[in-house]
C-alpha cells in the first residue's frame, strides 16, 4: 500500500544504527504542502519525501486553532492523493515528539498533545525493522 508512513524521528538510522532509512528528499511540512498546492507537475515520478516539522506547525499554532489547521492540512493532502498515487510517490511523516496511539493518534511534543488524528484519521500500526510505523493511504482513509 502506498501512502503516508508516520514515525518518530528517533527511529531513523540517522539516530540509531539499526533504524529506518530516511527517504531521499528532506522537506518541511509547509514546503511540501506548497508543492502539492502548485500541482503535480513539480513532483518527479517515484520521488520519496521525508516530511519534517508537523510537530512544530501544530505546536506553534494557538491551542484553539490547532484542529482547524490540522483539518486544513488534511484537505491539502487529500486533494493531492490521486497525483501522489499516480506518480508512485513515497512519503514519510517524521515526528520529533512521541506518537501515542489510542482511540485517536496524537503526538506528545513539548508537553502538548497535538491532534494529528485530524490530519491522518486512524492509521494502521505496523512494524518496520522492529519499530512502530503508522500507515494510511494517500486518500487518508484506512
N, C-alpha and C positions, 0 to 999 in steps of 0.2 A: 504494500500500500504506500503510495506516495502521499506526502502531506507534511505537516509540521511535526518536528521532534523537539519536545520541550525537556530540557535537562539543566541540572545545576552546573555552574561553571567549574566547581571543584572536581567534577568527574572527567574533565578533558585531559588528554595526555600532555597538555601544557603544564599541568599541575601535579600529575602523578604518572609514573611510568606505565602503569597498566591501564591508563584511561582511554577514553573515547577520542578518536581523531576529530579535530575541528574541521568543518567544511572550509573550502578554499577561499571564498570571498567574505572577509570580515566587514560588516556594515552595521551602522547604528539603526535602531528601530525607525526613527523618524526619516532617515535617508532611504531605508527600504520601503516605507510607506509612500514616500515621494516617488520612488522608481515605479511602484505599482500604479500610482495615480496617473503617471505620464503615459502609461500604456506599455504593452508587451514588446514593442519594437526595440527598446533599450536593453532588454534582458536576453542574453545569449542562451540558446538551447543547451540543455544539460548543465547549466550553471549550478553551483552548490553554494548556498549562503549560510554564514554563521551570523545570526542577527543578535546584536547585543543591546542592552540598555532598556529593556522593558521594565525592569525594576525601577530604574531612575525616572523614567517618564511617569509612571504611576505614582511614585513616591513624591515627586516634585509637584504633582497636581494636588490642589486642595482636596481634603478628605471628602467633602460633599460633592465634588465634581468627578471623582475617580470612576464611578460607574458610567457616567456619560462619556468620558474619554475612552474607557475600555470598550464601550459599545461602538464608538466611532472607529476605533482601531479594527474591531470585528467586521464592520461594514466594508472597510477598505480591503481587508484580507479576503473576505468572502467574495467581493466583486472581482477579484483577480484570480479566483480559483480555477476557472477554465483555462486561462492563459498559462498559469503555473503548471497545471496538469498536462496541457498540450505540449509545452516545451520541456517536460520532464525535469523540472527544477527540484532541487533538494533544499530544504530549509531547516536549520537548527535554530531554535529559540533558546538562547543561553540566559539563565537567571543567576545573578550573583547571590541572591538570597536562597533560603531553604524552601523547596517545594513541599507543600503539605496537602496530601490527599485526604479526602473525607467525603462528606455529602457534596462538597464543591472543592475544586483545586485552587489553592491560593499560594502566594509567595510571602514568606516572612522575611522582611527586609528592613533593617534599621528599626526594629521594634514595631513595625506596622504589618498588618495583614493586607496584602494587595490583591485585588479581585481579578486575577487572570481568568477565572471561570467565565466572566462576562465576555471575554475575548474568544476563548477556545472551547467553551462548553465543558463537556465531560470527556477528556481524552482517556485513552486506554493505556494502562501501565504495562510496560514490558521491560525486560532486562537486556541490556547490551553490555557485553563484557562484565556482567555481574552488577551493573549499575542501573538504577531506575531511570527510565526514559518514558515520557508520556507522549503518545502519538494521537494525532487527529487528522482526518483528511483535509485537503485544502478547502473543501466547501464547508468545513467546520461542523460537520455532523458525524456523530460516532456510528 
